[in-house]
């Protein structure tokens, strides 16, 4: 794993961070190895901000979990729906 910051972290944490960053870059349609312009960095940061740092895949998983608890398809989860 390259980079001074990542070399200070335990390997498992560094791998997790690298994986998350790669996924966020992919979600922003930025290729690995591509030089980033200010606009590219801004796009990635904007994506992080709008998804609370979740990847597109994680957002989709959360939506699916929400639908599972939204038994009456109201678009809202009642406490009773959450506890079954």
NUGU-114531 format. One line per field, with one value per atom (N, C-alpha, C, CB): atom name; x, y, z; residue number from 1. Coordinates in nm, 2 decimals. Glycine has a CB too. Example, Ala and Ser with C-alpha at 12.3 -4.5 7.8 and 13.67 -1.06 7.14 Angstrom:
% residues 2
atom (N, CA, C, CB, N, CA, C, CB);
u (1.32, 1.23, 1.32, 1.13, 1.28, 1.37, 1.29, 1.41);
v (-0.57, -0.45, -0.33, -0.45, -0.22, -0.11, 0.00, -0.06);
w (0.78, 0.78, 0.78, 0.90, 0.71, 0.71, 0.79, 0.57);
nr (1, 1, 1, 1, 2, 2, 2, 2);
% end
This chain:
% residues 84
atom (N, CA, C, CB, N, CA, C, CB, N, CA, C, CB, N, CA, C, CB, N, CA, C, CB, N, CA, C, CB, N, CA, C, CB, N, CA, C, CB, N, CA, C, CB, N, CA, C, CB, N, CA, C, CB, N, CA, C, CB, N, CA, C, CB, N, CA, C, CB, N, CA, C, CB, N, CA, C, CB, N, CA, C, CB, N, CA, C, CB, N, CA, C, CB, N, CA, C, CB, N, CA, C, CB, N, CA, C, CB, N, CA, C, CB, N, CA, C, CB, N, CA, C, CB, N, CA, C, CB, N, CA, C, CB, N, CA, C, CB, N, CA, C, CB, N, CA, C, CB, N, CA, C, CB, N, CA, C, CB, N, CA, C, CB, N, CA, C, CB, N, CA, C, CB, N, CA, C, CB, N, CA, C, CB, N, CA, C, CB, N, CA, C, CB, N, CA, C, CB, N, CA, C, CB, N, CA, C, CB, N, CA, C, CB, N, CA, C, CB, N, CA, C, CB, N, CA, C, CB, N, CA, C, CB, N, CA, C, CB, N, CA, C, CB, N, CA, C, CB, N, CA, C, CB, N, CA, C, CB, N, CA, C, CB, N, CA, C, CB, N, CA, C, CB, N, CA, C, CB, N, CA, C, CB, N, CA, C, CB, N, CA, C, CB, N, CA, C, CB, N, CA, C, CB, N, CA, C, CB, N, CA, C, CB, N, CA, C, CB, N, CA, C, CB, N, CA, C, CB, N, CA, C, CB, N, CA, C, CB, N, CA, C, CB, N, CA, C, CB, N, CA, C, CB, N, CA, C, CB, N, CA, C, CB, N, CA, C, CB, N, CA, C, CB, N, CA, C, CB, N, CA, C, CB, N, CA, C, CB, N, CA, C, CB, N, CA, C, CB, N, CA, C, CB, N, CA, C, CB, N, CA, C, CB, N, CA, C, CB);
u (0.09, 0.00, 0.09, -0.10, 0.06, 0.15, 0.09, 0.16, 0.18, 0.14, 0.19, -0.01, 0.24, 0.29, 0.18, 0.36, 0.07, -0.04, -0.08, -0.16, -0.11, -0.15, -0.05, -0.19, 0.08, 0.18, 0.19, 0.32, 0.12, 0.12, 0.01, 0.10, -0.09, -0.20, -0.18, -0.33, -0.25, -0.24, -0.29, -0.33, -0.23, -0.26, -0.41, -0.19, -0.48, -0.63, -0.70, -0.68, -0.67, -0.73, -0.70, -0.69, -0.57, -0.53, -0.60, -0.37, -0.61, -0.69, -0.83, -0.68, -0.89, -1.03, -1.05, -1.08, -0.96, -0.96, -0.94, -0.86, -0.84, -0.81, -0.93, -0.69, -0.99, -1.11, -1.22, -1.16, -1.24, -1.35, -1.32, -1.37, -1.20, -1.16, -1.18, -1.02, -1.13, -1.14, -1.29, -1.08, -1.38, -1.52, -1.58, -1.59, -1.54, -1.59, -1.55, -1.55, -1.42, -1.37, -1.45, -1.22, -1.47, -1.54, -1.69, -1.55, -1.75, -1.88, -1.89, -1.94, -1.78, -1.77, -1.71, -1.67, -1.70, -1.65, -1.51, -1.75, -1.43, -1.29, -1.20, -1.24, -1.12, -1.04, -0.91, -1.00, -0.88, -0.75, -0.64, -0.74, -0.55, -0.43, -0.45, -0.39, -0.58, -0.61, -0.56, -0.76, -0.50, -0.47, -0.60, -0.37, -0.61, -0.74, -0.72, -0.78, -0.82, -0.83, -0.90, -0.90, -0.91, -0.99, -1.13, -0.98, -1.19, -1.32, -1.35, -1.36, -1.25, -1.26, -1.27, -1.15, -1.18, -1.18, -1.31, -1.06, -1.35, -1.48, -1.60, -1.51, -1.60, -1.71, -1.71, -1.69, -1.59, -1.58, -1.63, -1.43, -1.58, -1.62, -1.77, -1.54, -1.82, -1.97, -2.05, -2.00, -2.00, -2.06, -2.06, -1.99, -1.95, -1.93, -2.03, -1.79, -2.05, -2.13, -2.28, -2.11, -2.32, -2.46, -2.50, -2.49, -2.40, -2.43, -2.38, -2.37, -2.35, -2.29, -2.18, -2.40, -2.09, -1.97, -2.01, -1.89, -2.13, -2.17, -2.14, -2.32, -2.10, -2.09, -2.23, -1.99, -2.23, -2.36, -2.42, -2.35, -2.33, -2.37, -2.42, -2.25, -2.36, -2.41, -2.54, -2.30, -2.56, -2.69, -2.80, -2.68, -2.77, -2.87, -2.90, -2.81, -2.80, -2.83, -2.91, -2.69, -2.89, -2.97, -3.11, -2.91, -3.13, -3.27, -3.34, -3.26, -3.27, -3.33, -3.37, -3.24, -3.28, -3.31, -3.44, -3.19, -3.44, -3.55, -3.68, -3.53, -3.68, -3.80, -3.84, -3.77, -3.75, -3.78, -3.86, -3.65, -3.82, -3.90, -4.02, -3.81, -4.03, -4.15, -4.26, -4.12, -4.32, -4.41, -4.53, -4.46, -4.58, -4.70, -4.67, -4.78, -4.55, -4.50, -4.54, -4.56, -4.54, -4.58, -4.46, -4.63, -4.34, -4.23, -4.17, -4.26, -4.24, -4.19, -4.19, -4.28, -4.10, -4.10, -4.15, -3.95, -4.25, -4.31, -4.23, -4.46, -4.22, -4.15, -4.20, -4.16, -4.33, -4.38, -4.33, -4.53, -4.31, -4.26, -4.11, -4.26, -4.04, -3.90, -3.88, -3.83, -3.97, -3.96, -4.03, -4.00, -4.10, -4.17, -4.30, -4.09);
v (-0.12, 0.00, 0.12, 0.00, 0.21, 0.33, 0.45, 0.36, 0.54, 0.67, 0.67, 0.69, 0.79, 0.80, 0.78, 0.94, 0.84, 0.83, 0.69, 0.92, 0.62, 0.48, 0.39, 0.43, 0.42, 0.34, 0.35, 0.38, 0.45, 0.47, 0.39, 0.61, 0.34, 0.27, 0.12, 0.30, 0.04, -0.11, -0.15, -0.17, -0.26, -0.30, -0.32, -0.43, -0.38, -0.40, -0.27, -0.49, -0.17, -0.04, 0.03, 0.05, 0.02, 0.08, 0.02, 0.07, -0.11, -0.18, -0.14, -0.33, -0.12, -0.08, 0.06, -0.08, 0.15, 0.29, 0.29, 0.38, 0.22, 0.21, 0.16, 0.12, 0.06, 0.00, 0.10, -0.13, 0.17, 0.27, 0.39, 0.33, 0.43, 0.54, 0.50, 0.59, 0.38, 0.32, 0.32, 0.19, 0.27, 0.26, 0.40, 0.19, 0.50, 0.63, 0.70, 0.72, 0.67, 0.72, 0.66, 0.69, 0.53, 0.46, 0.51, 0.31, 0.54, 0.59, 0.73, 0.60, 0.80, 0.94, 0.93, 1.03, 0.80, 0.77, 0.83, 0.84, 0.81, 0.85, 0.72, 0.94, 0.71, 0.59, 0.59, 0.57, 0.47, 0.45, 0.49, 0.30, 0.57, 0.62, 0.75, 0.52, 0.80, 0.92, 1.04, 0.93, 1.14, 1.26, 1.34, 1.35, 1.39, 1.45, 1.61, 1.41, 1.67, 1.81, 1.86, 1.86, 1.99, 2.04, 1.99, 2.19, 2.00, 1.96, 1.82, 1.99, 1.73, 1.59, 1.57, 1.51, 1.63, 1.63, 1.68, 1.70, 1.79, 1.85, 1.75, 1.98, 1.69, 1.59, 1.47, 1.53, 1.42, 1.31, 1.36, 1.26, 1.48, 1.53, 1.56, 1.66, 1.61, 1.63, 1.50, 1.71, 1.40, 1.27, 1.22, 1.17, 1.23, 1.19, 1.26, 1.21, 1.39, 1.47, 1.44, 1.62, 1.41, 1.38, 1.24, 1.40, 1.15, 1.02, 0.99, 0.92, 1.09, 1.07, 0.97, 1.02, 0.98, 0.89, 0.75, 0.90, 0.72, 0.59, 0.57, 0.55, 0.45, 0.43, 0.41, 0.31, 0.41, 0.38, 0.25, 0.40, 0.15, 0.01, 0.01, -0.08, 0.08, 0.09, 0.16, 0.16, 0.26, 0.33, 0.24, 0.46, 0.16, 0.07, -0.04, 0.00, -0.09, -0.19, -0.13, -0.24, 0.00, 0.06, 0.08, 0.20, 0.12, 0.13, 0.00, 0.19, -0.11, -0.24, -0.28, -0.35, -0.26, -0.29, -0.20, -0.26, -0.08, 0.01, -0.05, 0.15, -0.09, -0.15, -0.28, -0.19, -0.35, -0.47, -0.44, -0.55, -0.33, -0.29, -0.21, -0.21, -0.15, -0.08, -0.17, 0.03, -0.25, -0.35, -0.30, -0.43, -0.18, -0.13, -0.04, -0.05, -0.04, 0.04, 0.19, -0.02, 0.24, 0.38, 0.48, 0.40, 0.43, 0.51, 0.56, 0.63, 0.52, 0.55, 0.42, 0.66, 0.42, 0.30, 0.34, 0.25, 0.26, 0.27, 0.19, 0.22, 0.23, 0.15, 0.01, 0.22, -0.01, -0.15, -0.23, -0.14, -0.16, -0.23, -0.27, -0.14, -0.19, -0.23, -0.34, -0.11, -0.35, -0.46, -0.58, -0.41, -0.58, -0.70, -0.72, -0.82);
w (0.00, 0.00, 0.00, 0.12, -0.09, -0.11, -0.03, -0.26, -0.01, 0.06, 0.20, 0.05, 0.24, 0.37, 0.48, 0.39, 0.46, 0.56, 0.58, 0.51, 0.47, 0.48, 0.54, 0.34, 0.53, 0.59, 0.74, 0.53, 0.79, 0.94, 1.00, 0.97, 0.92, 0.97, 0.97, 0.89, 1.05, 1.04, 0.91, 1.16, 0.85, 0.72, 0.69, 0.69, 0.79, 0.76, 0.75, 0.88, 0.83, 0.82, 0.69, 0.94, 0.65, 0.53, 0.41, 0.51, 0.41, 0.30, 0.29, 0.32, 0.41, 0.42, 0.36, 0.56, 0.40, 0.35, 0.20, 0.42, 0.15, 0.00, -0.07, -0.02, -0.02, -0.09, -0.10, -0.02, 0.01, 0.02, -0.08, 0.16, -0.08, -0.17, -0.32, -0.14, -0.35, -0.49, -0.53, -0.50, -0.44, -0.47, -0.49, -0.36, -0.40, -0.42, -0.55, -0.30, -0.59, -0.71, -0.83, -0.73, -0.82, -0.93, -0.94, -0.90, -0.82, -0.82, -0.89, -0.68, -0.88, -0.94, -1.08, -0.86, -1.13, -1.27, -1.29, -1.37, -1.19, -1.20, -1.21, -1.09, -1.30, -1.32, -1.23, -1.47, -1.19, -1.11, -1.19, -1.06, -1.13, -1.20, -1.28, -1.30, -1.28, -1.35, -1.26, -1.38, -1.33, -1.25, -1.23, -1.33, -1.11, -1.07, -1.08, -0.93, -1.14, -1.15, -1.02, -1.28, -1.00, -0.89, -0.90, -0.88, -1.03, -1.05, -1.01, -1.19, -1.05, -1.01, -0.86, -1.07, -0.79, -0.64, -0.59, -0.58, -0.64, -0.60, -0.62, -0.67, -0.73, -0.76, -0.66, -0.91, -0.63, -0.53, -0.40, -0.52, -0.35, -0.22, -0.22, -0.19, -0.33, -0.34, -0.33, -0.47, -0.39, -0.39, -0.24, -0.48, -0.18, -0.04, 0.05, 0.02, 0.03, 0.11, 0.09, 0.07, -0.04, -0.06, -0.02, -0.21, -0.01, 0.04, 0.18, -0.06, 0.25, 0.39, 0.39, 0.48, 0.29, 0.27, 0.24, 0.40, 0.21, 0.17, 0.02, 0.20, -0.02, -0.17, -0.23, -0.19, -0.36, -0.43, -0.39, -0.58, -0.38, -0.34, -0.20, -0.35, -0.11, 0.03, 0.04, 0.12, -0.04, -0.04, -0.09, -0.13, -0.19, -0.25, -0.14, -0.37, -0.07, 0.04, 0.15, 0.10, 0.19, 0.29, 0.24, 0.33, 0.12, 0.06, 0.06, -0.08, 0.03, 0.03, 0.17, -0.03, 0.27, 0.41, 0.45, 0.50, 0.41, 0.45, 0.39, 0.39, 0.27, 0.20, 0.28, 0.06, 0.33, 0.41, 0.53, 0.45, 0.60, 0.72, 0.69, 0.81, 0.57, 0.53, 0.48, 0.42, 0.58, 0.54, 0.47, 0.67, 0.50, 0.43, 0.31, 0.53, 0.27, 0.15, 0.16, 0.03, 0.28, 0.30, 0.27, 0.44, 0.26, 0.25, 0.38, 0.16, 0.49, 0.62, 0.71, 0.69, 0.80, 0.89, 1.03, 0.91, 1.06, 1.19, 1.29, 1.19, 1.41, 1.51, 1.52, 1.65, 1.50, 1.50, 1.38, 1.50, 1.27, 1.15, 1.18, 1.03, 1.25, 1.28, 1.37, 1.33, 1.47, 1.57, 1.53, 1.71, 1.42, 1.36, 1.42, 1.39);
nr (1, 1, 1, 1, 2, 2, 2, 2, 3, 3, 3, 3, 4, 4, 4, 4, 5, 5, 5, 5, 6, 6, 6, 6, 7, 7, 7, 7, 8, 8, 8, 8, 9, 9, 9, 9, 10, 10, 10, 10, 11, 11, 11, 11, 12, 12, 12, 12, 13, 13, 13, 13, 14, 14, 14, 14, 15, 15, 15, 15, 16, 16, 16, 16, 17, 17, 17, 17, 18, 18, 18, 18, 19, 19, 19, 19, 20, 20, 20, 20, 21, 21, 21, 21, 22, 22, 22, 22, 23, 23, 23, 23, 24, 24, 24, 24, 25, 25, 25, 25, 26, 26, 26, 26, 27, 27, 27, 27, 28, 28, 28, 28, 29, 29, 29, 29, 30, 30, 30, 30, 31, 31, 31, 31, 32, 32, 32, 32, 33, 33, 33, 33, 34, 34, 34, 34, 35, 35, 35, 35, 36, 36, 36, 36, 37, 37, 37, 37, 38, 38, 38, 38, 39, 39, 39, 39, 40, 40, 40, 40, 41, 41, 41, 41, 42, 42, 42, 42, 43, 43, 43, 43, 44, 44, 44, 44, 45, 45, 45, 45, 46, 46, 46, 46, 47, 47, 47, 47, 48, 48, 48, 48, 49, 49, 49, 49, 50, 50, 50, 50, 51, 51, 51, 51, 52, 52, 52, 52, 53, 53, 53, 53, 54, 54, 54, 54, 55, 55, 55, 55, 56, 56, 56, 56, 57, 57, 57, 57, 58, 58, 58, 58, 59, 59, 59, 59, 60, 60, 60, 60, 61, 61, 61, 61, 62, 62, 62, 62, 63, 63, 63, 63, 64, 64, 64, 64, 65, 65, 65, 65, 66, 66, 66, 66, 67, 67, 67, 67, 68, 68, 68, 68, 69, 69, 69, 69, 70, 70, 70, 70, 71, 71, 71, 71, 72, 72, 72, 72, 73, 73, 73, 73, 74, 74, 74, 74, 75, 75, 75, 75, 76, 76, 76, 76, 77, 77, 77, 77, 78, 78, 78, 78, 79, 79, 79, 79, 80, 80, 80, 80, 81, 81, 81, 81, 82, 82, 82, 82, 83, 83, 83, 83, 84, 84, 84, 84);
% end
